[in-house]
Amino acid sequence: MYTVAQLIGGVWGAGGEGGELVVHDPADGSPVSSVPVATADEVGKAVEAARGVVAEWAATAPAERAAALHRAADAVAAVADELARSTTAEMGKPLDDARGGVEAGIGTLRQYAELAPVRGGRTLLGGADAIDFMTPQPRGVVAAITPWNDPVAVSCGLLGAALVTGNVVLYKPSERTPATGWLLARALDSALPPGVLSLLTGGPEVGAALSAQEVDVVAHVGSTATGRAIAAAAARTGAKVLLENGGSDPLIVDADVDPVWAAGQAAIGAFANAGQICVAVERIYVHRDVAEDFVEALAERAAALRTGPGTDPGTELGPLVDRRHRDHVHGQVVAAVAQGARIRVGGTVPDGPGAFYPATVVTDCRHDMPLIREETFGPVAPVVVVDSFSEALRCAADSPYGLAATVLTGSMSHAQRAWRELPVGTVKVNAVFGGAPGGAAHPRRGSGQGFGYGPELLDEFTATKAVHIEAPGGGHW
């Protein structure tokens, strides 16, 4: 069992007077982590301590900050296996998948360590006797509030970009994966000057207290409801807000694709990490001409997935993060059936311990069902049959979210229409996952605001200052 400690102002074990929470393994319900809960007063003291080291870290040469981040990446790599195992123990992700998340996080740290020192401002053409330029500067104190579904990869992105650009960071990991956050913070802290990184743990009340503080940036990856609460708090303090929040990402299956191949893509998108991925496939619009074969193949794939604890070799579908979340997922499926949908495979809560839920395919869905309109975040693939590509595009675009979308088509004209017309941050054609390194996107509407990852995230954590210098008295230098 992990015993988590907080890091405040360079001191491990500080605070935690707000009580204790215990995290349980979603595979069997056994206790995994004992976690201190920060009080609002402790959060305030952490912000005050962070302010005390802002100037020194901001004045550190960019190359030195980059070297520190490279050392931090080395430290994370040294505990990669432990980070993967804690992730699996706390939220259920299959171990190989958890290892992939840790490796992605290490790669992101190294990417930002390489990119940051070569960033610069730009010069402007002004008067002959003047100098004009624009230069990026750190924003100051960053509050980073991260999710449980891919805790290392996401945290490394936000923390790495914020730290290497000269900001001091207050890190609040999800209350569902606090030991993973603690292990990550220990590794990062070992390579950083004291006080540059702090770790605050606890439930939503800690995140709310942190968002209400006089910080300069609040970066949050998580639910849309929480993101909106953070934005409202930041509106009162003036903090910049970066949000990557919920989604209900569509998958369009065109009439000219192999339905069995398309079903394989849909299964990966809907069932990987038990559907607990920000850009998971949450709703499928399939052309009537291939719908029957597509659904048959998708149901076969869903039924064949190997379910079990994430630590078991060969597990393809681990448990959901907890039973409360399983109740939410199953409730949406039950409601859809009551509204006329039909369960093709799955859709039942299994007996026994843990928070397991089977890969589920739901057919006869309508576009207006909550299962289609709202975020599910579970291993559920609801299918809506459409009569044309235009109808599929129209339905896919009709959503309160705007995170990502996937289109499977053999038509270049349809692919061009899709990326132009879909109001989302990322459009993927003929692959539910993937993309070149360094890609970044702007989520839209209920899915957030600000760049996510890529080189542009470095810009999000800096403020641009315009400088104009003239010779005194109108003379010459």
Secondary structure, 3 states (H helix, E strand, C coil): CEECCCEECCEECCCCECCEEEEECCCCCCEEEEEEECCHHHHHHHHHHHHHHHHHHHHCCHHHHHHHHHHHHHHHHHCHHHHHHHHHHHHCCCHHHHHHHHHHHHHHHHHHHHHHHHCCCEEECCCCCEEEEEEEEECCEEEEECCCCCHHHHHHHHHHHHHHCCCEEEEECCCCCHHHHHHHHHHHHCCCCCCCEEECCCCHHHHHHHHCCCCCEEEEECCHHHHHHHHHHHHHHCCEEEEECCCCEEEEECCCCCHHHHHHHHHHHHHHHHHCCCCCEEEEEEEHHHHHHHHHHHHHHHHHCCECCCCCCCCCECCCCCHHHHHHHHHHHHHHHHCCCEEEECCCCCCCCCCCCCCEEEECCCCCCHHHHCCCCCCEEEEEEECCHHHHHHHHHCCCCCCEEEEECCCHHHHHHHHHHCCCCEEEECCCCCCCCCCCECCCHHHEECCECCCHHHHHCEEEEEEEEECHHHCCC
